[in-house]
């Protein structure tokens, strides 16, 4: 059985096939050698012992050979290898466990940043389980991955395997022609002409603001991250599928009594069950990533994502089935669908009758539409609450340009330079995708200002690119790189530096995989923030309303960087979020 013939969801079979592919050569060679030298005289226990010894020797020598081969390639091309971590345990398992623990209990990506600082480099090979596993906050390496050497890197079958149960062959889990087809299908729905109509965003923003107004009138704390997630889910479902998700109408977390969910605060109603599943599955996939190639061993008896996926499927599948049924009825009447009225769901339905393929296509885009924009809004609100002087300046700009009430028109939103600066600075400090993963399909040489010779990325190396640490590098952004200072985006000198070196700021990635929904996300966030500032003059953080276990640990105050001043717990699983929610009290 070939690995390529096994579906990604059959991760156990694929794990053992990979293991067999690694071990069959030394075992076969040992058996043949014994047959030639000893014939049938050797006993079964002795044969087994020799085979075990051969395997041990093979696994000891193979990493050494790979390192030698990489070193030889680098020397032949006048390049240098990526500096390597020297852990305390074999296979740097201690490093792997530290990074996995950081996902659950650390400040967002702090463990990665500290590891790079410890070795005094921006690109480091952690060599977890004797495999090239590189972490980087070097913009030159990221530019190679995303742009200049785009075809030399892929998400790869391992990434597809980790996500398969949840996202199938959607845009976030695929490469090559399948990815190109997915992207070509999605791009028209974020076209400028479609973005000029804010009606969908306005409708759901009004509902969200009504909820916020009621909370403000009662001086009641509210989890505004939860509200933004519901707002972006409702708007995304309407924009992409033409359906009303009614997330804003469902029960919301109760201040001072909410329990901690997979990401934010949790509710126990039907929608809360869906929201928990939607977030929990992302956390579980992120943990798979931190456990590297060993993650199938943790889930040998059961797929940890399956229960969540069953809940999500129960919500999404009826929507897809209804769309397929309407297509059949429409075709029976001979009535084609007006292209101008089509949603992404309509286009997927026209393309195929495969319910699963359509469902995965919708989920991939809906996840991004909900989580990244909600994260941007949440952290922008958090930073405005932390910096009232910035909020007042932004509020004056909004009131002067958009008025004190009414719907901010698209033209007015594009004439808010300080709003753009606030959003850019928020995305610098808290990018929606703080990190990502690629695999090198071939040996790659990367020229970087941080290295005298080209840097050699070995074939098969897994690379974790770290956007958040890149955006906070003091050598690129100045001594105040950790500070929230929107004014930096009004400085012409910064604009000139970014024009010369755009890869130092990549909240929406760069190159062929640049986010197609970038303009939609910024417009949606600008509209909601403008409406928020029209109505409310002050935002007060209420950290005591957090669920148990969501408050920033006390030892952070002695830590480095922003963790020493943070009043919320930033974390990541696919996208960045506030652990336990962002509890605020608004003042009209």
N, C-alpha and C positions, 0 to 999 in steps of 0.2 A: 504494500500500500504506500503510495507516494504522499508526502506531506501536503502537496498542493491539491490533492484530491479530497482532503479532509476539510470539512467546513470549519471556520474559525471558532464556532461555538463548541466544537468538540475538543476543548483545550486539553483534556486529559490524554486523549489519543495522540494529539499533536506533541504533547510534552514527552511521551514515551517514544514516539517516533524520532524526535530530535535526539533523545538520549541514545536510542539504538543507532542512529546515524553517526553519533560520536564514538560509540564503543565497538561497532561490529568489525572495523578494520583490525584493531589490535587483537581482538578475540579470535577472529578468523585466522590471522597470521600466526598466533600462538598455537592454535589447534593443528594447522598445517605443518608447522615446524615440529611439533611433538609427534605427529604421525610419521614424518620423514625420519626423525631421529630415534624414536622409541617404539614405533609401530603400535601394537595394541598391548604392550607389556605394562604400560603405566596405569595405575588404578584410577578410578573415578575421583576419589578425594584428592589424590595428588594432582590430577589434571585440573580440578576445580581450583586448587590452591595456586597452581602456576598461572591459571587464567586471571585469578584475582590479583596476583602480584603484577602481572602484565598490565592490567587495567590501572593499578595504582601508579606504576611507572609511567604509563601513557599520560595520565592526568597530571603527573608531576612535570613531565617533559614538554607537553603540548603548550602550556602558557609560556614557558621559557623559549620555545621555538617561535611562537608568535611574536614575542618581544624582540627576539633576534631578527626576525624577518622584517618587522616594522622599522627597527633601527637601521638595517641594511638599506631599505627603501629610502629612508630619510637621508642617509649618507650619500647614496647614489644621486640624489636630487638636490644636494646642498641645502637640505632642510633640517629642522630640529624637531624632535618628538615633543609631545605634550608632557609637561612635568607630571609625575605620578605620585599618588598618595601612598604612604607607607603606614598601613594600619597595624594594630596590635594583634589581630586575629587572622588566621589563614583566610585568604580570599577577601580580605578587608570586610568581613562580615560585620565587624563592629561599626564600620562606617555606614553600611547599609542599614543597620538597626537604628543608628543615630538619626539618619535622614528619615526613616519611617516614623520614628517617634516625633520628629519635628513636625510632621504633617498633623499629628493629633494634638500635640501639646506645646508647640513652639510658636514664636512669632514668625509670620509668613516669610519663608525662605531664609530665615536667619542662619540656619545650620549650613546652608550652601555658602552664604556670604562669608561666614566665619572660617570655613574650610579654605576658601580662596585666599582670605587674608592671612591665614596661618602659613600658607605656602608662598605668599607674596606674588601671586599671579592672577590673571583674569581668566585663564583657561587651565583646567586641571583634569587629569585622568584618574578617576577614583579606583579603577581596576577591580570593581566589585565582582566576586566570584571569578576572578582571573580573566574577566572580559573587559575590553576597552569601553569604559562608561565615562564619558567626558561631560563636565559641567563648564559653562562659559558665560561670562558677562562682558565679553569682548565684542564690540559692535562689528569689527572686521570679520570675525568668525560667523556672526549672525547674518551679516550681509552675504557671505558665501553660501550659507544654508538657504536663505530665503530668495536670493537673487542671482548673484554672479555664477554660482555653481548649483543652481536650482535642481538640475536634472541628475546631479550626483548624490542627492539625498532623497529620502522617502520616509513616509510614516512607517511603512514596513508591515509585514505580516504579524509581528509581535503586537504592535499597536492595534491592528485590526482585531486580533484575538482578544485583547483585554476589553475592547469596547463592543464586541460583536453582538452579544445578547441585547444590549441596549440600543446601539446605533446602527447595527447591520452594516450594509455597504453604503452608508451615507457619506456626505462630503467630508466629515471630520475623521473618517476611518479608512479612507481609500487613497490610492495613488493612480498615476497614469491615466488611461483613457476613461476609466470609470469616474475618477475625480473630475476630469475635464467635462464630462457629460453632466455630472451633478452641478458643477459651477455654471455651465452654460444655461442650465435650467433655472437656476436661482437668480442670476444677475438681472434679468429683465424686471424683476419685482422690486428692485432697488434703483430703478432708473430715475433720473432727475424729474421727468414729467410726472411720475407717480408720487415722488416725494413732495411735490408742490402742494398736494392736497393733504391738509392736516386734520381733515374732518374726523377720521378714526381716532387719532391721538387726542384731539380736543374732546371728543365725547367721553372717553375713559378718564382723561385728566379731570374733567368736571366732576365725575363721580368720586374720584380720589380726593379732590379738594373739598368736596362736601363732607366726606368722612373726617378729613383733617380739621375742617371748620368746627364740626360738632365736638371733636376732642378738645380743640382750643377753647371753645366756649365753656366747656366743663372743666377746663384746666386739668385734663386727664392725659397722662403719659400714653404714648402710642409707639408701636414698633414701626418706624417709617420705612425700614428696609423691607419688612413684610408687605407694607402697602405698595411700595414701588415694584416689588416682585409681582404682586397681583395686577397692578396697573399695566406693566409691560407684558404680562401673560395675556391679559384681556385684549390689549391693543395688538399684540403679535398674532393671537388666534384669529382676530377679525381681519387683520391685514393679509395674513398668509392663507387662512382657511375659510374666511367668510362665516365663521361661527362665533357665537357668544359663549365664552368660557365661564363668565359670571364669577370670576375669582374674587372680585371686589365685594360682591354681595355675600360671600360666605363668612362664617364667624372668624374673628381675628384673635390673635394671642391676647391674653389678659395681663395687664401690667402687674408686676409684683407677684404673680401667681403662675406665669407661663413656665412650661418645662422646656428644657434644651432639646432641640431637634437635631437632625443630621448637620445642618448648617446654622440656621437661625432659631427663632422661637417656634414652637410647634403647637398645633391645634389637633383635636381628636375627631373632628367632623369628617364627612366624606371628602371634601376638598382638601382638608388637612392631611388625610391619608395619601392622596395623590401628590401633594406638595412634598411630603416627607419622602415618598418613594422617589420622586424626581430628583431630590437633593441627595438622598442616601446613596443612590446608585452611582452618582458622580464621585462621592467620597470613597466608595468601595473601589471604583476603577482607579482613582488616584493612589489608593493604597497598593493596588496591584503593581502600579508603576514603580513605587518605592521599593517593593520587594523583588524587583528585577525578575530574572528568569525562574526564581524559586516560587513565584506566587501560585502556580497550580498545586503545589504541595499543601498550601494552606486551604485549598478548596477541592481536595481530592474526592470528598464524599458528596459535596453539594456546591452548585454554582451560587456564590454569595449574592450575585446580582439578580438571580431569577425571581425571588419574591417581589422585589421592587418593580421589575419589568412586567410582571403579571398585573400589578396594580395599574401601571402606566398604560399598558395595552388595553385594560378594561375601560379606560377613559377615551383613548384615541381611536381604537379599532371601530367602534360604532360610527364615528364621524366619517372614517374612510369608507366603510361599507355603505353608508347612506349616499355618499358622493358617487360610488360605483353604481349603485342602484339608479340614481338619477340620470347617470350617463346612459345606462341601458334604456331607460324610459324615453330619454330625449332622442336617442338614435331611432328608437321604434317609431317615434312621431315624425322623424326626419327634420328635427329642429336643432341646428348647430348652435353652439354657445358663442355669444359675442366675445371676440378676443379682448375687447376693452374691459369686459366685466370679469375676466378670469382672475382667479387667485392662484397661488402656487399649488394648492390642492387640486384645483381644476386642471392645471397643466399636467400634473403628475397622473391624474386619473385618465386624461386623454392619451397619455403616453403608454400606460400599461394597465392591465387588469389584476396585477399582483398586489393584493392588499398589503402584504408585509413590506414590499419594496416602497409603496407609497407611504406607509406609516413611518418607516425609517427615514425617508426623505423629509417628512414633516418634522419629526422629532429633532433631527440634526439642526434644522434652521430655527425651530421654536426654542430650543435650548439656548442658542446664541442670542436670539431676539429678547428672551426674558432675562437671562442672567447677566449678560455684559452691560446692558443699559441700566438695569436695576442696580448693579454694582457701582456704575458711574454716578447715578443719582444719589445712592446711599453715601458714598464717600465724599461727594461734593457737599451734601448736607452736613455731614460730620465735620468737615473742615470749615464750613461757614459757621457752625456752632462754636468751633474752637477759636475762630478768628472773627469776632463781631465787627471789627473795623472793615474787613473785606466784604462781609455781608452788607454793611451799610453802603459802601461804595457801589457794589453791584446792584443793590436795590434802587439806588438813585438813578443808575443808568437805565434800569428796566422801566421805572416810572417815567423818566424823561422821554424814553423812546416808544414805549408800548402803552403808556397811560396807566392809570391806577386800577383799571378794571377792563373787562372785555377780553376777547381772544387775541393774543399777540399774533399778528399776521406774519407770514413767512418773510416778507421784506424787512419787517422790523427786527426779526430774529437774526437776520444776516447783518444787521447794523448795530451789533452789541459787541464791541471789541473786548470789553472787560469780561463779559460772559464767556467769550471764546478763551480768554486767558485763564479764567477760573477752571474751565473744563480741561484745558490743556495741562494745567498744573496738577489737577486731580489725577488725570491719566498718567502723568509723569510719576507721581508718588504711588499711585495705586492702579496700575494698568489692569484692564479687564482680564487679560491672560498673562499672569505674572511669569509663567514659564511654559515651555513646550518641548517636544521630543522629536528628533529625527534620527534616522539611521543612515550611515554612509554606504552607498551602493558600490563605491570604488575608492581607491586611495585619492585623497584630495590634498593639495598644497594651498595654504591660505597665507597671503601676505598680510601682516598685522603691524601697526606702528609699535606695538608692545614687544615685538620680537625682531632681532637683527636678521634672522633668516626666516624663510617661509615655514609655517607651522604644518606639520604632517598629521592629517586626520586619517587613521588607518581604515581600510575597507572593513565594513561590518561594525564599526564603532557606533555606539549609541550616544547621542549628544543631547544633553539637556541645556537648552538656551534659556537664560534667566533675564527676562525683560525688566523685572522690578529692580534687581541689583544694578543692572546697566543704567537705569534711569536715576539712580541715586549715587553714582560714582562722583566723588568730589573732584577728580581730575578733569571730568567732562563738564560738570555743572557748577563748580565753584565750592567754596568752603561751606556755603549754606545749602548744599545739595539736599540735606534731610529736611529742610524747612519748607513750609507752604508759603510761597511768595509769588502770586500770580503776576505781579509787576514785571517779572523777568521776561514774560512773553510779549511785553510791550516795548522791549529794548531792541532796536534795529540790529545791534551787534549779535544778539542771539539768533535773529532771523538769518543773518549772514552766515553764522557758524553752522546752522542747520542746513542751509542751502549747500554749503560746502561738504558737510558730513551728515546727511539726513538719517543715517542708520543709527545714530545715538538716541533717537526718539522714535519708537516703533510700537505705540499702543495698539495699532490695528495691523501689525506686521508690515511686510514690504514685499515687493516682487509679485510673482504670479498668484501667490496665496493671500495677498492683501485682502482684508475683510470687505466683501461686497456691500455689507450693510453699514459701512462707516458713516456715510452722510445721514442715513436714516436714524442711526443711534444718536448722533450729535444733535440732529434736529429735534428728535423726541425729547432728549434730555434738556435742551435749551428751552423748549416750549413748557415743559413741566416746571423747571426752575423759575422761569419768568412768571408763570401763574402763581407759584408758591410765594415769590417775593412781592407780587402785587398785593397779596392778601396778608402776609405775615411779616412783622418787623423784627422778630427775635426768635431764635431757636435755642432752646435750653436742653442740654444733655441730661438724661435721668439714668445714670448707671445703676442706681439701686433697684431699678425695675428689671434688670437682667435676670434671666433664669440662673439657677445655681450652676456654677462651673463655667460661666461665660465671662466673668470679670477678668481683666488682665492680671496675671500673677504679680504678686508684690515684688518678686526679684527682678522683674523687668526694669524697675526704676534704677537699678545698678547696671543695666545692660548698655549696649552700644546703639547708636543711631536713634531712630524714631521710637523704638520700643520703650525708651526711658521716659517719653512724654505722652505715649499713647493712652487714650481714655476709652478705647474699644479694642477688640481682639481681631485684627485682620488675619484671615486664613485663606487657603486656596484649595480647591478641588475642581479642576478644569478652569474655573473662573474665580476671581477674588470675591470675598464676602466678609461680613462682620459676624463673628461667632456669637450666637445667642440673640442677634438682632441689634438694631440701632434704636434705642428708646429715647424719645425726645418729648418735650413739651413746647408747643407752639404758642406764640403770643401775637394776637391780631393788632 
